[in-house]
């Protein structure tokens, strides 16, 4: 029995990063061998075991053979005859197909170290095309390692396009699509994930609502970049700079989906796109299983971001209505997320990336002063429930009016 550290842990060490987790491959062993040493077997499709002390994953070296559609259409051979080189050959990228022995010796049969040095994301073998999930996975790696200067090898990009053309992406279940998207939203450059999917024609299959934004014009006065798809990627990038919050970044991605449905006779204007955006957002969320918190924030941003941009033009009554419609009094943290996404929208414009966005601070101040008024302020006035609610509303409006002269 021989045990090797493999995959991301080896790659991250070579990149000078702290590995997020460690995975091991076991060569020359059977399931009974590991069970006898106290390991616990997990996973039904192939033998993976948890170490009795560290709980790290140890997988028997394996060979996979394509037998059907989708990422699950494989027959797996995992026994003592499978070599380390055969196991590494089934992996996706050369940078993930490096093994390390207990004494630190690297085993690199597919030149992963060279690709790390050259900052190239390259497939290990043509078997890469057999797993459609690798399209999403590679787009995520492109986003994760973009800041280090990595790019996708031309021959690998051709294989990505071949997977898309084969129709295999249709076999992906929504849970896997969202899992990869969720991880991509955590990277420093989540926009690269979606740009990579578009480059290999996968965006139209997985995120058609987003793909349809390219080529849709906007008024140059407000959007020097003009193209709505370009703007959306700029907004996602701006959101990533403002906050590590994945929900904010998702809201940035989906805030303008309805612009693709704007009647052509009113372009480049987009009257009413907010509610159209909500409709498209809900369709996207239903299709790929987006969590409730992501959807709810996305809906608020899609529906009200234009109102926030015009915050200094609004009446006190409108500001209070916005606070109520966004449930800001009960959920101030989400309101702060909402404002971050709106700020990202403002900054996601060509030449305006560093433009101040005082609307956010102003609306947070309005929320703070209005939230200080509650029913206890009227407890001694012998009012009914409806009367108390109206009194709270009127005083909140008055308080907001009082600070409006200092809003700038």
Secondary structure, DSSP 8 states (H G I E B T S, - for coil): -EEEEETHHHHHHHTT---S--EEEEES--HHHHHHTT-EEE-SSS-EEE-TTT--EEEE--EEEE-SSSTT-EEEE-STT--HHHHHHTSSBGGG--EE-TTS-EE-TT-HHHHHHHTEE-BSSGGGGG-THHHHHHHHHHHHTGGGT-EE-HHHHHHHHHHHHHTGGGG--HHHHHHHHHHHHTSTTHHHHHHHHHHTT-HHHH-HHHHTTTT-B--TTT-TT-BHHHHHHHHHHHHHHH---HHHHHHHHHTTGGGGGS-GGGTT--TTHHHHHHHHHHHHHHHHT--HHHHHHHHHHHHHHHHHHTGGGS-HHHHHHHHHHTTTTT-HHHHHHHHHHHHHHHHSSTT-TT---HHHHHHHHHHHHHHT--GGGGGGG---HHHHHHHHHHHHHHHHHHHHTT--
